[in-house]
Amino acid sequence: MLWAVAALLTAAVVGLSFRFMDPFPPRRIVLATGQPGGTYDAVGREYQRRLAREGLRVDLVQTAGSIENLQRLLRGQADVAFVQGGTYPLVPDPDATLRGMAALYREPLWIFYRGRSVTDGLASLAGRRLAIGAAGSGTEAVSRALLGELGLPTTGSNLLTLPSAEARRRLEEGRIDAAFFVSSYRDANVGALLHRPDVRLLGFTRDVAFARNFRYLSPVRITEGLLDLKADLPREEVTLMAPAALLVCRETLHPRVVEQLLTIAREVHGAGSLLDPPQHFPTREGVDVPLHEAADSFLARGESFLSRVLPYWALRWVVQLRLLLLPLVAVWVPLFKILPWLIRWRGNRILERHYARLRDAEASIAGAGRPDALREGIARLEGLRGPIEALARRLPLQHQRDVYHCRLHVSLVLAEARDRLHRMPPEPAP
């Protein structure tokens, strides 16, 4: 019974630890990236490759972009996603399900156009055929926001929601007048359009005003030849507006996974780029989604000791062993401390019950005035000898002396009862 109680208590404590302590870190996660061939897609593959070495499998899901990524996170169809800064307020999150992890890098808004040179900024594109990004993408969201702020139409047949590759192809063929891309300068579509002499890059002349009106946008100054010295690209200095690329997750994402992702983000983006300073990313600056608690701790103090010294696969085992061993220690260490006391108490209780029966039998023998009553008392004592002899096999060694004392006392009382019966005069015959 004692072992059964201990086993049930252990199961209960382990169950409570699973319920209220951190669950096991997962073996796999789903990462929503972006359009095939885009920057999010390329960065996602790099994350997948690096995390696989640590023992964390990453399943990539290609999407239209940030809006769809946020929706997938809310529906539980993804655990982590790349999201463009400024798009979170566009997707209702009444239960505060989503959490920001970090800003990874700046991805400028590239506006390429054909035709006469634009001198008065974005407003010069009024009435032209514009590709404003794929439906559900961050490019579409920021494009409509900028056009609306300038009083330009945000809907209509002139505004086309096209994937990046299709928008580039149509612009090169002259079927549209301008195309919007929110992407890294490493994006293949951006690089191809920069090299075309018949396509121009639109700069923002009122960058401070745009930055004040759109808090998630920051000016990026690209000097002449910065992106390609040999080809002298861009061919003149230009200022672009750039949101930050964010890493966003569900609130329930395991803290150890958050640390692993941010460690990889630091390895991938920490060195900086032609547009980003070194040792600046990942950062909390520009994150417009409430920070995950583990991400906040990582960005402030770095990763935990276990994440720093162990690969992810080993860390999973440590967490699993902690969840199992701590409840076992909590139950069995105190149990083994009180077990000797429980055994002594149980043995004493058993002996006390037998001594109580011995006392009652002796009292009945002492009060017996007739031979038949005395014989009845002797029979009770004889019946007591068997259970007491069986105690020697049931109780541990520390109680054996008490068991033998009890047997001696039974024999003593039994001998006295038999002697009294022998000396008692026989009853007269009827």
N, C-alpha and C positions, 0 to 999 in steps of 0.2 A: 504493500500500500504506500509505503514511504517513497519507493522508487517511482511508482505511478504518479503520485502527487508532484514529485520533482520533474518528471517528464512533462506533465501538463503545464506546470508553471514555466518551464523552459519554452515550450511551444507558445504560450501566451506572451512571454516577454519578447521572443523573436518576432511574433506577429505585430506587436506594438512598435517594435523598432522599425519594421518595414513600413508601418503606417505613418509614423511621425518623424523618422529620421530620413536623410537623403536616400532615395532609391539607388539601385545599381546604375552606374554610368552605362549608357547604351553602347552597343557594338556598331550601330549604324545610325546615320541621320540622313535627312533629305534636304538638299540645298537647291533652292530655286535661283536660277542665274538670269538669263536674258535671251536675246535673239541669237540664233546660230551664227557663229562667226564674230559676234560682238565682243566687247571688252569683258562684260560680266561672264560670258561663256568661257573666255580664255582664262580669266582669273579663277573661275570655279574649277576648271580642270587642274590648275596649279595647286589649289587648295586640296583637291581630291588626291592628287599624287602625293603630296607631303603628308597628309593625314593618314593615308594608307600605310605609310612607313611606321606610324605611331600605333597602328592597330585600330584605327577608327575608320570604318567604311563610310564613304560619302556617295549617295546616289544623287546625280545631277538631274534637274528638271529644267529644260529650256522653256522659256516663256516669252510673252510679248514685251515684258519690262516691269517697271516698279509697281504700277497699280495692280497688275495681275499677281505679282509676287506677294504684295500685302494681302490680297484677297485669299491667296492660297494659305498664307500663314494663319489668317483668321479662321479658315475652314479646317485647319489641321492637316492640310495636304502637304505641308512643308514644315520643317523645324527651323530652318535658317534661310535667309534670302538676302540678296544684294538689292538695295533700295536707294533710289535717288533722293537726296535731301529735298524737303519741301513737299513731298507727295503724301506723307503720313496723314496730314489733316484732310486729305481728299477722300480717305477711306474711313467710314465710321467704325470706331472701336469702343462701343459703350461699356464693355466689361474690362477694358484695359488689359487685353490679352497680350499685346505686343510689347516688346522691350528692345531698346536700342543697345548695341554692343560697342560700336566705335565708328568714327569716320575713317575711311581707308585711304582716300586720295581725292583730289579735285578732278571733276570731269567737266570740261568746259562745254558751253553751248556753242556749237559750230553752225553757222548759217552760211551756206554756200549759195551763190546765185549766179545767174547768167544775165547778159544784156548790159545796158548802160551802167556806168559806175554809180553807186549809191553814195550820196553825200549827206543825207539827213537821217541816217540810221535806219532803224527797223520800220519806221513809218513809211519809208520809200517803197516798201513791199506791198502796200495797199493795192488791192485789185489784181495782184499777180496770182498765178497758180503755185500753191505752196504745199510741200510735203512736210507735215508737222509731226511725224513719228508714227509708229505703229499704235493701233488702238490698245489702250490699257498700259501704255508705256509712260515712263517719266518724261520722255521728250514731248509727248503729246500734252501732258499736264502743264509743263512749264511754258510750252509754246502758246497754248490757249491763254494762260495767265498773263503773259507778256502782251499778247495782242489785245486782250481785253483791257488791260491797264492803259494802253495807248489809244483806246477807242476804236480799234480796228475790229472787223467781224471775226467772231470765233467759231462760226459755223457757215456752211454754204458749200457750193459745188467747187469753189476754188481751193478749199482746204481738204487735202487728201491725207488719210491715215495709212501710211505705207511702211512696211518694214525697211530697215536701213539699206539693205542691199538693193531692194526694188527702187527706193527713192534715189539712190546714187545712179542706178542704171537709167532711170527716166530723166534725171538731170543731165547726164552725159549725152543722152539722145536728144535733148532739147524739148522734151514733152512736158516738162514743168519748168517754172522760172526760178524756184529756190527750194532748198531742202534743209531741214533742221536736224541736227544730230547732237544729242548729249552723250558724250563718250570721251574716252582717253585719246590722246594724240597718237597712241599706238594702234588705234582702230584702223583696220584695212580700208574701210570706206573713206575715212577722213584722210588717210595718207594718199589714196588714189586721187581724190578731188583736189588736194593741195598741189599735186603735180600737173594738173590740167591747166594750160594757159587760157582756156576759154571760160574758166570758172573762177569767180572771185570769192574771197572770204569777207564777210561783213563784220566790221568792228563796232564796238559800243563806245560812242563818244561821251555819253552821260553815265559812265560807270558808277560814280558815287551815288547819283540819284537812284539808279536801279538797285544798288546794294542796300540803300536805306529803305526803299519801298518793298524789297524782297529780301528778308533777313537771311534766307538760306542761300543767297547768291553772293559770291565774292569776286572782285575783279581779278583777272589773271592777265598780266602784261607779257606778251610774247614778242620778243625783240626780233629784228630782221635776221634770218638765217638760223634761229635757235633750233628749229626742228630738223633741219637738214642743211648743214654747212655747204656741202658740195653743190646742191641744187639751189641754195639760197632761199630756203622756205622757212617762214613766209617771206615774201619778197619785200615787205615793208612792216614796220612795227604795227601791232594791232592789239587792242584790249578786248578780251572776251569776258563774259560773265559765267561763273562756274558754281554749280551746287556740288556738294560733297557726295561721294559714293559711300553709303552706309551699310553696315552689317546689322541686320535686324533679326530677332528671333522671337519665339513664343516665351511667355513668362515661365513656363514649366521646363524649359531646357535645363539640363543638369549643369550645375556650376562647373564641374570638371570639364565638360564639353566646351563651355564658354571659355575657360582658360586655354584649352587646346587651340580653339579657333583664333583667339587673340594672339597666342604665341606664334602661330603660323602667319597671322596678319602682320605681326612685327617683323618676321623674317622676310616676308614678301615686299612690304611697303616701307619698312623702316629706313631703307637706304635713300629714299626719295627718288626724284625723277627730274626731267628737264623742267617740269612745272612746279614740283613740290620740293620743299627744302628737306634735307636729310634729318632723321631722328625726330620728325614731327608727327608722322602717322605710325600707328593708329592713335587717334585722339578723341576726346569727348567734344571738342569744338565742332560745331556744325551739326551735332546730333539733335534732331528735333523730336525724338521718340524717348519716352522715359527710360532711363538707363536700367539695365539688368543689374541686380545687386552684385553678382559676381564680376560683371564687367566694370562696375564702378570701383570695386576693390582692386581689380587687376590694373586699371589705368592709374590708380592712385599709388599703389604699393608694389605692383608686380604680381607674378603668379605665386601661389601657395608653395610651401616647402616640398610637398609631395609631387606637385606638377613640375617643379624645377628639377628634381633629382630622378624622377621615374618616367619612363615612357608610358604612353596612355594605356597600353595593354597591361602593364604591371600595376599601374594605378588602379585599374578596374578591379584587379584581384585584391589589392589592399583594402579598397572600399568594401568589397564583398565580405572579406574576412572580418573587417571591423563590424559590419552589420550582424555577422553570425557569432563572432567570438565575444563581443562585449556583453550581449545578453547571457551567453553561457557563463561567462565569468561572474556576471551579476547574480546569477542563480546558484551556480555550483560552488563558488568559493565560500559564500556564507553557509551554504548547505553543509559542506564538509567541516566547517567550523562548529556548527551546532549539532552535527550528526552524532558525535560521541555522547553529548548531553541527552539527545533524544533517545539513543539506545539505552542509556542508564535509566532514564525516566520510565521507558517502556518496560524494561526488566523489573524495575522496582514495583511498578503497578501490578504486573503479573504475580510477583511474589506476595505482594500485599493481599491480593484476592485469595490466594491459597492459604495464607496465614489466617485470613478472616474465616475461611471455611474450617480450618483446623481449630480455631478458637471456638466456633459454634459447636463443632463435634465434641470438643473437650467439655464444654458447658453442659451439653446434653448427657454426657457420660457421668459427669459429677452429680447431676440431679436424678440419675436413674436409681430408683429404689427396688427394682425388680429385675431378675435375670433377663427376661425377654427385652426390656427397655435397654439394658446394658448391651445385649447382643446387637440390637439395632444400632447403637452408637458405634460399636466395634465395626459393624458392616460399613458404616459411613466412612470410618477411618480407612478401612481397606480400599474402599472406592477412591479415596483421595490419594493413595500411594501411586497409582498408575499415572495420573496426570502430572504429579510432581516428578516422577522418574523421567517422564517425557520432556520435562523442561530442560533436562541436561543436554538434550539434543537440539533444543530450539534456541536457548539463550547463549550469548557469546561467553568467552572464557572469563571475562571480568565478573560474571554472575555465577560461575560454577560453585564457588565457595558458599554463596547464599543458598543455592539449590541443595547442596549436600547438608547444610545446616537444617534446612526445612525438612529434608528426608529424615535426618536424625531426630528432629522434634516430633515428627509423625510417629516414628518407631517408638520414641519414649512414651508418648501418650498412649499408643496402642499397647505397649507392654504393661503400663500401669492399669489400663482397662482390663486386660486379660487376667492380670494378677488379682484384681478386685473381683472379677467374675469367678475366678477359681476359689476365692475365699468366701464368696457369698453362699449362704446356705441354700440348698435346693428348695424349690417351692413344693408344699405338700400336694400329694396327689388328690384330685377331686373325688 
